[in-house]
């Protein structure tokens, strides 16, 4: 993950996808399509995507690089706040309080409920873990990383 700044000064996070993240264009396009249409306060918004090395369905010099651009979440991911090594403990912020933990749990639940009940067809995230829960400037949780997400119709 990289940090960047847009021309208007907005901070963004840029995720470079490695080839093993996706089987091919179909899965990459699936993630972009799904998350670009989702708008909810407990989901990380996608700003855009960028593909390098693909021309007319062929890969330039045999390489392809894919990037997803998201809003920057300044407090990192939940994993950073729950688990840390001794080396990280010197720069680690205060431990999460119980009210913060409860708020994070409710934020994640609201984001997942939106994916399942608020979108038709429903979306199953399939990869919920602490590294995929990002924390904004107000320590509000946002669900991220829809690489394994699948849409499913009822029944």
Buried (B, 14 or more C-beta within 10 A) or exposed (E): EEEEEEEEEEEBBBBEBEEEBBEEEEBBEBBBEBBBEBEBEBBBBBBEBEBEEBEEEEEEEEEBBBBBBBBBBBBEBBEBBEEBEEEEEEEEEEEBEEEBBEBBEEBBEBBBEBBEEBBEEBBBBEBEEEBBBBBBEEBBBBBBBBBBBEBEEEE
